[in-house]
Amino acid sequence: MTRWTELTPERQIDLRAAYEVEMARQGTTCSLDEKVVRFANWLAPQGIAFGMEDLPGRR
């Protein structure tokens, strides 16, 4: 798996935009933990690993 931080900024932007469209179809949550899990689960089939440590300012 490729780590999120290893992706180019452009690739990260593209993936976030695609994810935003997907999440607009689903329910929302205020839980940061749940948001990270959902994003990680969405990225995993694409070969990309994401976790709390990948959030800005969390290194």
C-alpha positions as CSV (number, residue, x, y, z in Angstrom):
1,M,0.0,0.0,0.0
2,T,1.1,3.5,-0.7
3,R,1.0,5.9,2.3
4,W,-1.2,9.0,1.8
5,T,1.8,11.3,2.5
6,E,3.7,9.7,-0.4
7,L,1.2,10.9,-2.9
8,T,1.7,14.2,-4.8
9,P,-0.4,17.1,-3.6
10,E,-2.3,17.0,-6.9
11,R,-3.2,13.3,-6.4
12,Q,-4.3,14.1,-2.8
13,I,-6.6,16.9,-4.1
14,D,-8.1,14.7,-6.8
15,L,-8.8,11.9,-4.3
16,R,-10.3,14.3,-1.8
17,A,-12.6,15.7,-4.5
18,A,-13.7,12.2,-5.5
19,Y,-14.3,11.3,-1.9
20,E,-16.4,14.4,-1.3
21,V,-18.7,13.4,-4.1
22,E,-19.1,9.9,-2.7
23,M,-19.7,11.2,0.8
24,A,-22.4,13.6,-0.4
25,R,-24.5,10.5,-1.1
26,Q,-24.0,9.1,2.5
27,G,-24.8,10.3,6.0
28,T,-22.5,12.7,7.7
29,T,-20.8,12.4,11.1
30,C,-19.1,14.9,13.4
31,S,-16.7,12.2,14.8
32,L,-13.2,12.8,13.6
33,D,-12.4,9.1,14.3
34,E,-15.3,8.0,12.1
35,K,-14.3,10.4,9.3
36,V,-10.8,9.0,9.3
37,V,-12.1,5.4,9.3
38,R,-14.5,6.1,6.4
39,F,-11.8,7.8,4.4
40,A,-9.3,5.0,5.1
41,N,-11.8,2.4,4.1
42,W,-12.6,4.3,0.9
43,L,-8.9,4.6,0.0
44,A,-7.9,1.0,0.8
45,P,-9.3,-0.6,-2.3
46,Q,-7.2,1.9,-4.3
47,G,-4.0,0.8,-2.6
48,I,-3.7,3.8,-0.4
49,A,-3.2,3.7,3.4
50,F,-4.5,6.6,5.6
51,G,-4.6,7.0,9.3
52,M,-4.8,9.6,12.1
53,E,-1.1,10.3,11.7
54,D,-1.8,11.5,8.1
55,L,-3.9,14.4,9.3
56,P,-2.2,17.8,9.0
57,G,-0.2,18.7,12.1
58,R,-0.3,15.1,13.5
59,R,3.2,13.9,12.6
